[in-house]
Amino acid sequence: MAIQKPGIPKGTRDFSPEEMVKRNYIFDSIRSVFRLYGYTPIETPAMENLTTLMGKYGEEGDRLIFKILPRGEKLNMDVIKPEEALRYDLTVPFARYVVQHQQDIAFPFRRYQIQPVWRADRPQKGRYREFYQCDADVIGSDSLLNELELILMIDQVFTKLKAPVCIKINNRKILSGIAEVIGEKEKIVDITVAIDKLDKIGADGVNKELREKQISEKAIEQLQPLIEFTGDTAAKLNLLKELLRTSEIGNKGIEELEYLFAHISNCELQIAKCELDITLARGLNYYTGAIIEVKATEGTFTSSICGGGRYDDLTGIFGLPNMSGVGISFGADRIYDVMTELNLFPQEVKASTTLLFAHFGEAERDHCLPLLAQTRKAGISAELYPDVVKIKKQLDYANKKGIPFVAVVGSDEMKEGVLTVKNMKDGSQMKLKIYELIDRLKA
């Protein structure tokens, strides 16, 4: 049999033990905040029926759905029609779950979900074809208190991670109002998709795309004050009030934003800053109210690391109308990249093992077994080097794994009932009894 060159598909990654320890630190930090706010976990399958996913993400999103061929069929899309696909996000599967299990759910239903999703995207920095999302949604309530709490959750997560961020907020009703007053009500999706790209392609690029979507020159001209405007939240709201004074839906969006920003200022966010971004659109078709996007304010990473919004009738597609919901999604992979660049991971998350027992021979190794059990019983992660090799090799192993402490056992230590404990960071050594060592490591 020919030897195969190992490899993985583009846009996917292997994760080393050190990387997984850091990733789990992110997951655990996010999960702890979800639980603090009363959210409970669910999981849904990696695969969904294709009909469940199609038509929910806009034209561009639908093109990125990974379709699955029926088992054993050859690739001929003209003949074979896929019926299943890998999930594109966690929100649409959540809406499907709610409808299927509505008899078992107490509403409002708060759920969180931490699972991978897949997109047939072009891989690049910060953009992968397989990545994890960490979602929290509350469904069955249209209260703006839910949006406020999601913003507080975002602040608390990034406070835990020590990552400074800016939370950008807009409202889809305002975008609908803008489309209405410029006479392009039917082109709301095209307008929002184009405006959402302002950070990436600039005002000229947005205007070019609007023209390609047959938006009138007059409408494009009316959009320019919004695209080009800079100022604080109050100034932006005043601009919107003037522009949308004849739009009922637009004014409703302004009311909702005023409520949110008033209460955000009372809550005193710890690490996050909030701003109104009237060009924020997020090109997902199902958003109907608040839109949220989070970006790091330090480092070179410019992509969104968290986002979400209000959706009023996503479950209606599956037969349960008038079920309003709102949610956010943390992009764990992008957060990892930001934290790595800014060196934000605590030292203690870099190693999964705190203590290694090293030894000079079989008798010394076996002497360590009850000591190892005692250490683990105290809740300290520890391991015993299994093979009889030179001490240098055992110390090299500890260094390579990032194990901070090594307890060396030789014949003298066995006689004296002590351990020679080496601090691998500064090279210092001391002799300790096992209970003394445990007390020090726990402290």
PLY file of the C-alpha trace (Angstrom):
ply
format ascii 1.0
element vertex 443
property float x
property float y
property float z
element edge 442
property int vertex1
property int vertex2
end_header
0.00 0.00 0.00
1.34 3.44 -0.99
2.21 5.83 1.82
-0.24 8.74 1.94
0.84 12.27 2.73
-1.19 13.33 5.80
-3.31 16.44 5.51
-6.63 18.04 6.38
-9.14 20.03 4.29
-8.51 23.74 3.79
-10.19 25.94 6.35
-10.01 23.28 9.09
-7.44 22.81 11.84
-5.95 20.35 14.30
-5.59 21.63 17.85
-2.63 20.73 20.04
-3.03 20.00 23.77
-1.77 23.51 24.60
-4.27 25.04 22.17
-7.12 22.94 23.55
-6.35 24.04 27.12
-6.66 27.66 25.95
-9.79 26.98 23.90
-11.42 25.27 26.88
-10.54 28.32 28.98
-12.57 30.41 26.52
-15.46 27.92 26.44
-15.53 27.65 30.24
-15.48 31.43 30.66
-18.39 31.88 28.25
-20.33 28.93 29.69
-20.00 30.28 33.25
-21.60 33.59 32.20
-24.40 31.81 30.32
-25.20 29.80 33.45
-25.01 32.89 35.67
-27.81 34.47 33.62
-30.04 31.40 33.79
-29.38 29.84 30.37
-29.52 26.05 30.04
-27.68 23.88 27.46
-28.99 21.96 24.45
-27.33 20.28 21.46
-28.59 19.72 17.92
-27.23 17.41 15.17
-24.35 18.43 12.91
-26.69 17.76 9.98
-30.03 19.42 9.31
-32.52 18.92 6.52
-31.52 21.23 3.66
-34.99 22.79 3.66
-34.46 23.80 7.30
-31.41 25.91 6.39
-32.05 27.30 2.90
-33.52 30.80 2.59
-32.60 31.89 6.14
-29.20 33.50 5.58
-29.62 35.65 2.50
-28.41 34.86 -1.00
-24.72 34.96 -0.07
-25.21 32.85 3.05
-27.19 30.19 1.20
-24.27 29.73 -1.20
-22.00 28.89 1.74
-24.11 26.00 3.05
-22.25 22.65 2.89
-24.65 20.26 1.15
-24.37 16.51 1.73
-24.74 14.04 -1.12
-26.98 11.02 -0.55
-25.00 7.99 0.55
-23.03 6.31 -2.22
-24.07 8.74 -4.96
-21.61 10.22 -7.43
-21.18 13.98 -7.74
-23.74 15.05 -10.33
-25.77 17.95 -9.00
-28.04 18.00 -12.05
-29.31 14.52 -11.20
-28.69 14.16 -7.46
-30.53 16.60 -5.21
-29.03 16.84 -1.70
-31.58 16.65 1.07
-29.29 17.34 4.03
-26.56 19.84 4.91
-24.10 20.67 7.67
-25.48 23.37 9.92
-24.50 26.93 8.95
-25.19 28.42 12.37
-26.88 27.46 15.65
-29.83 29.89 15.54
-31.91 28.31 12.78
-31.46 24.78 14.23
-32.49 26.27 17.58
-35.71 27.65 16.06
-36.42 24.23 14.56
-35.73 22.63 17.97
-38.14 25.00 19.73
-40.96 24.14 17.35
-40.33 20.40 17.58
-40.13 20.39 21.39
-42.53 23.23 22.23
-44.67 21.02 24.52
-41.65 20.37 26.78
-40.39 23.96 26.97
-41.21 26.66 29.54
-41.33 30.05 27.83
-39.47 32.38 27.77
-36.89 29.72 26.96
-33.24 30.58 27.62
-30.78 28.20 26.04
-27.08 28.15 25.30
-25.29 25.98 22.79
-21.56 25.46 22.16
-20.99 23.43 18.99
-19.17 23.59 15.64
-20.72 24.98 12.44
-19.56 24.73 8.83
-19.45 27.20 5.95
-18.17 26.65 2.40
-16.19 29.86 2.61
-12.82 30.87 1.16
-10.36 30.28 4.01
-8.36 33.31 5.18
-7.09 34.84 8.42
-9.88 34.70 10.98
-12.23 32.90 8.59
-12.51 29.12 8.71
-14.77 26.54 7.11
-15.22 24.69 10.41
-15.46 26.70 13.60
-17.21 26.81 16.96
-20.03 29.13 17.94
-21.12 29.78 21.51
-24.75 30.91 21.36
-27.19 32.21 23.93
-30.81 32.90 22.91
-34.02 33.70 24.73
-37.23 33.01 22.82
-40.86 33.64 23.72
-40.40 37.23 24.94
-40.31 40.55 23.09
-39.05 42.57 26.08
-36.02 44.79 25.44
-34.73 43.67 28.84
-33.44 40.59 27.00
-31.30 42.72 24.66
-29.97 44.64 27.65
-29.00 41.43 29.46
-27.25 40.07 26.37
-25.14 43.22 26.22
-24.30 42.81 29.92
-23.36 39.18 29.23
-21.04 40.25 26.42
-19.34 42.72 28.74
-19.00 40.10 31.48
-17.52 37.47 29.14
-14.86 39.83 27.78
-14.17 41.16 31.27
-13.40 37.57 32.31
-11.16 37.17 29.26
-9.59 40.64 29.84
-10.21 41.49 26.18
-11.26 45.13 25.52
-14.08 45.32 22.97
-16.54 47.69 21.36
-20.19 46.61 21.15
-21.79 48.13 18.05
-25.58 48.33 18.10
-28.18 49.16 15.45
-31.78 48.19 14.75
-33.20 46.51 11.66
-36.35 48.67 11.95
-34.17 51.70 11.30
-32.75 50.09 8.18
-36.31 49.26 7.06
-37.28 52.87 7.73
-34.34 54.13 5.68
-35.32 51.89 2.75
-38.88 53.21 3.07
-38.02 56.95 3.09
-35.62 56.68 0.13
-38.29 54.87 -1.89
-36.62 51.46 -2.05
-38.74 49.50 0.45
-38.62 46.32 -1.66
-34.81 46.42 -1.80
-34.22 46.30 1.97
-32.17 43.08 1.75
-29.93 44.41 -1.04
-29.41 47.68 0.84
-28.54 46.02 4.18
-26.16 43.50 2.57
-24.31 46.33 0.80
-24.17 48.67 3.83
-22.93 45.81 6.01
-19.74 45.73 3.90
-18.82 49.38 4.59
-15.84 48.46 6.81
-14.47 46.09 4.17
-15.06 47.89 0.85
-15.56 51.54 1.85
-18.24 54.00 0.78
-17.31 53.80 -2.92
-17.58 50.01 -2.85
-20.96 50.17 -1.11
-22.29 52.67 -3.67
-21.02 50.51 -6.52
-22.80 47.46 -5.12
-26.01 49.46 -4.61
-25.92 50.49 -8.27
-25.37 46.86 -9.29
-28.53 46.01 -7.35
-30.46 48.65 -9.34
-30.88 51.04 -6.43
-31.73 54.47 -7.89
-29.17 57.28 -7.92
-31.54 59.45 -5.91
-31.80 56.77 -3.21
-28.02 56.31 -3.14
-27.60 60.08 -2.74
-30.05 60.05 0.19
-28.03 57.27 1.85
-24.76 59.23 1.82
-25.36 61.19 5.07
-25.79 57.86 6.88
-22.76 56.23 5.28
-20.47 59.20 5.89
-21.80 60.44 9.26
-19.57 60.47 12.34
-20.56 61.60 15.82
-21.64 60.35 19.22
-24.77 58.32 19.94
-26.93 61.36 20.69
-25.93 63.05 17.41
-26.64 59.88 15.44
-30.07 59.50 17.03
-30.89 63.13 16.17
-29.85 62.53 12.56
-32.07 59.44 12.41
-35.03 61.30 13.93
-34.75 63.93 11.20
-34.29 61.43 8.38
-37.01 59.00 9.56
-39.61 61.45 10.84
-42.20 60.12 8.33
-41.46 56.41 8.93
-43.46 54.64 11.62
-41.20 51.56 11.66
-38.10 53.74 11.67
-39.33 55.69 14.69
-40.08 52.42 16.50
-36.46 51.43 15.94
-35.26 54.76 17.35
-37.40 54.24 20.48
-35.87 50.81 21.03
-32.34 52.16 20.66
-33.02 55.03 23.06
-34.29 52.55 25.68
-31.21 50.35 25.30
-28.61 53.12 25.44
-30.31 54.78 28.42
-30.16 51.57 30.46
-26.68 50.60 29.25
-25.34 53.89 30.63
-26.97 53.08 34.01
-25.40 49.61 34.17
-21.75 50.77 34.03
-20.11 48.25 31.72
-16.73 47.00 32.95
-14.55 46.49 29.87
-16.79 47.01 26.85
-17.65 50.28 25.15
-21.00 50.67 23.38
-21.73 52.74 20.31
-24.55 53.22 17.84
-23.43 52.22 14.35
-26.12 53.23 11.86
-24.36 51.36 9.05
-24.38 48.05 10.95
-26.68 45.70 9.05
-25.53 42.07 9.49
-26.73 40.40 6.32
-28.87 37.67 7.86
-32.44 37.76 6.58
-34.11 36.79 9.84
-33.18 39.84 11.95
-36.09 42.21 12.67
-34.99 44.39 15.61
-31.77 45.04 17.51
-28.52 44.10 15.75
-25.33 43.59 17.74
-21.72 43.22 16.62
-18.58 43.08 18.78
-15.02 43.88 17.72
-11.73 43.93 19.60
-10.40 47.44 20.23
-6.75 46.39 20.47
-4.52 44.43 18.10
-4.74 43.94 14.36
-7.82 41.70 14.28
-10.67 43.59 12.56
-13.33 40.90 12.10
-16.38 40.53 14.33
-15.79 38.25 17.34
-19.40 38.20 18.57
-22.73 39.20 17.10
-26.46 38.71 17.26
-29.85 40.31 17.13
-33.63 40.14 17.46
-35.75 37.88 15.24
-39.54 38.11 15.51
-40.83 35.12 13.60
-38.06 32.64 12.80
-40.11 29.79 14.30
-43.08 30.77 12.11
-41.30 29.17 9.16
-41.59 25.86 11.01
-45.23 26.31 12.05
-45.04 28.25 15.34
-45.82 31.92 14.55
-45.41 35.02 16.71
-42.55 33.64 18.78
-40.06 36.49 19.17
-36.48 35.77 20.14
-33.10 37.43 20.50
-29.64 35.97 20.79
-25.88 36.41 20.54
-23.11 34.20 19.23
-19.48 34.28 20.38
-16.94 33.20 17.75
-14.55 31.15 19.89
-11.96 30.71 17.13
-11.72 34.44 16.45
-11.62 35.21 20.18
-8.74 32.73 20.45
-6.83 34.57 17.71
-7.38 37.94 19.42
-6.30 36.63 22.83
-3.22 34.95 21.34
-2.14 38.15 19.58
-2.67 40.24 22.73
-1.12 37.57 25.03
-4.23 37.50 27.26
-4.20 33.86 28.33
-3.26 33.44 32.02
-0.06 31.51 32.69
-1.95 28.76 34.53
-4.00 27.75 31.46
-0.91 26.85 29.45
-0.42 23.49 31.17
-2.96 20.84 32.04
-0.56 19.09 34.45
0.64 20.93 37.55
3.05 18.34 38.96
5.22 15.61 37.45
6.71 12.86 39.62
10.18 11.99 38.28
12.31 9.11 39.55
15.67 7.31 39.33
14.43 3.73 38.90
11.66 1.17 39.27
11.65 1.16 43.09
11.48 4.96 43.18
8.75 4.99 40.53
6.61 2.52 42.46
7.21 4.52 45.65
5.54 7.47 43.89
2.26 5.65 43.18
0.53 6.31 46.54
1.93 9.87 46.51
0.45 10.40 43.05
-2.94 9.13 44.25
-2.80 11.42 47.28
-2.00 14.43 45.08
-4.87 13.75 42.69
-7.26 13.18 45.61
-6.42 16.73 46.72
-7.59 18.00 43.33
-4.13 18.70 41.85
-3.48 17.49 38.30
-0.43 15.25 38.39
1.28 12.51 36.44
4.07 10.00 37.00
6.70 9.49 34.29
6.05 5.86 33.29
9.41 4.71 31.94
12.78 4.24 33.65
14.97 6.78 31.85
17.52 9.45 32.78
16.25 12.34 34.91
17.28 14.81 32.21
14.82 13.23 29.78
12.04 13.45 32.39
12.81 17.14 33.03
12.87 17.82 29.27
9.43 16.21 29.07
8.14 18.54 31.80
9.58 21.58 30.01
8.08 20.59 26.69
4.63 20.13 28.25
4.91 23.30 30.30
4.54 21.45 33.63
5.49 24.01 36.29
6.65 21.66 39.11
8.59 18.38 39.20
8.88 16.19 42.32
12.09 14.12 42.04
12.36 10.87 44.02
15.63 9.03 44.58
16.86 6.63 47.26
17.62 9.49 49.66
14.13 10.94 49.29
12.60 7.52 49.91
14.57 7.12 53.16
13.78 10.63 54.41
10.12 10.55 53.35
10.44 13.77 51.35
10.37 14.99 47.75
12.86 17.23 46.00
10.55 19.72 44.33
11.90 21.69 41.38
10.24 24.90 40.16
10.65 24.64 36.39
10.19 28.37 35.87
12.97 29.73 38.07
15.01 26.56 38.69
14.73 26.72 42.50
14.51 23.51 44.57
13.31 22.57 48.04
12.66 19.41 50.02
9.04 18.95 51.09
6.87 16.23 52.57
3.92 15.29 50.40
1.35 17.11 52.56
3.53 20.27 52.49
3.77 20.09 48.72
0.00 19.63 48.37
-0.67 22.62 50.66
1.71 24.82 48.63
0.24 23.80 45.27
-3.33 24.31 46.48
-2.41 27.74 47.82
0 1
1 2
2 3
3 4
4 5
5 6
6 7
7 8
8 9
9 10
10 11
11 12
12 13
13 14
14 15
15 16
16 17
17 18
18 19
19 20
20 21
21 22
22 23
23 24
24 25
25 26
26 27
27 28
28 29
29 30
30 31
31 32
32 33
33 34
34 35
35 36
36 37
37 38
38 39
39 40
40 41
41 42
42 43
43 44
44 45
45 46
46 47
47 48
48 49
49 50
50 51
51 52
52 53
53 54
54 55
55 56
56 57
57 58
58 59
59 60
60 61
61 62
62 63
63 64
64 65
65 66
66 67
67 68
68 69
69 70
70 71
71 72
72 73
73 74
74 75
75 76
76 77
77 78
78 79
79 80
80 81
81 82
82 83
83 84
84 85
85 86
86 87
87 88
88 89
89 90
90 91
91 92
92 93
93 94
94 95
95 96
96 97
97 98
98 99
99 100
100 101
101 102
102 103
103 104
104 105
105 106
106 107
107 108
108 109
109 110
110 111
111 112
112 113
113 114
114 115
115 116
116 117
117 118
118 119
119 120
120 121
121 122
122 123
123 124
124 125
125 126
126 127
127 128
128 129
129 130
130 131
131 132
132 133
133 134
134 135
135 136
136 137
137 138
138 139
139 140
140 141
141 142
142 143
143 144
144 145
145 146
146 147
147 148
148 149
149 150
150 151
151 152
152 153
153 154
154 155
155 156
156 157
157 158
158 159
159 160
160 161
161 162
162 163
163 164
164 165
165 166
166 167
167 168
168 169
169 170
170 171
171 172
172 173
173 174
174 175
175 176
176 177
177 178
178 179
179 180
180 181
181 182
182 183
183 184
184 185
185 186
186 187
187 188
188 189
189 190
190 191
191 192
192 193
193 194
194 195
195 196
196 197
197 198
198 199
199 200
200 201
201 202
202 203
203 204
204 205
205 206
206 207
207 208
208 209
209 210
210 211
211 212
212 213
213 214
214 215
215 216
216 217
217 218
218 219
219 220
220 221
221 222
222 223
223 224
224 225
225 226
226 227
227 228
228 229
229 230
230 231
231 232
232 233
233 234
234 235
235 236
236 237
237 238
238 239
239 240
240 241
241 242
242 243
243 244
244 245
245 246
246 247
247 248
248 249
249 250
250 251
251 252
252 253
253 254
254 255
255 256
256 257
257 258
258 259
259 260
260 261
261 262
262 263
263 264
264 265
265 266
266 267
267 268
268 269
269 270
270 271
271 272
272 273
273 274
274 275
275 276
276 277
277 278
278 279
279 280
280 281
281 282
282 283
283 284
284 285
285 286
286 287
287 288
288 289
289 290
290 291
291 292
292 293
293 294
294 295
295 296
296 297
297 298
298 299
299 300
300 301
301 302
302 303
303 304
304 305
305 306
306 307
307 308
308 309
309 310
310 311
311 312
312 313
313 314
314 315
315 316
316 317
317 318
318 319
319 320
320 321
321 322
322 323
323 324
324 325
325 326
326 327
327 328
328 329
329 330
330 331
331 332
332 333
333 334
334 335
335 336
336 337
337 338
338 339
339 340
340 341
341 342
342 343
343 344
344 345
345 346
346 347
347 348
348 349
349 350
350 351
351 352
352 353
353 354
354 355
355 356
356 357
357 358
358 359
359 360
360 361
361 362
362 363
363 364
364 365
365 366
366 367
367 368
368 369
369 370
370 371
371 372
372 373
373 374
374 375
375 376
376 377
377 378
378 379
379 380
380 381
381 382
382 383
383 384
384 385
385 386
386 387
387 388
388 389
389 390
390 391
391 392
392 393
393 394
394 395
395 396
396 397
397 398
398 399
399 400
400 401
401 402
402 403
403 404
404 405
405 406
406 407
407 408
408 409
409 410
410 411
411 412
412 413
413 414
414 415
415 416
416 417
417 418
418 419
419 420
420 421
421 422
422 423
423 424
424 425
425 426
426 427
427 428
428 429
429 430
430 431
431 432
432 433
433 434
434 435
435 436
436 437
437 438
438 439
439 440
440 441
441 442
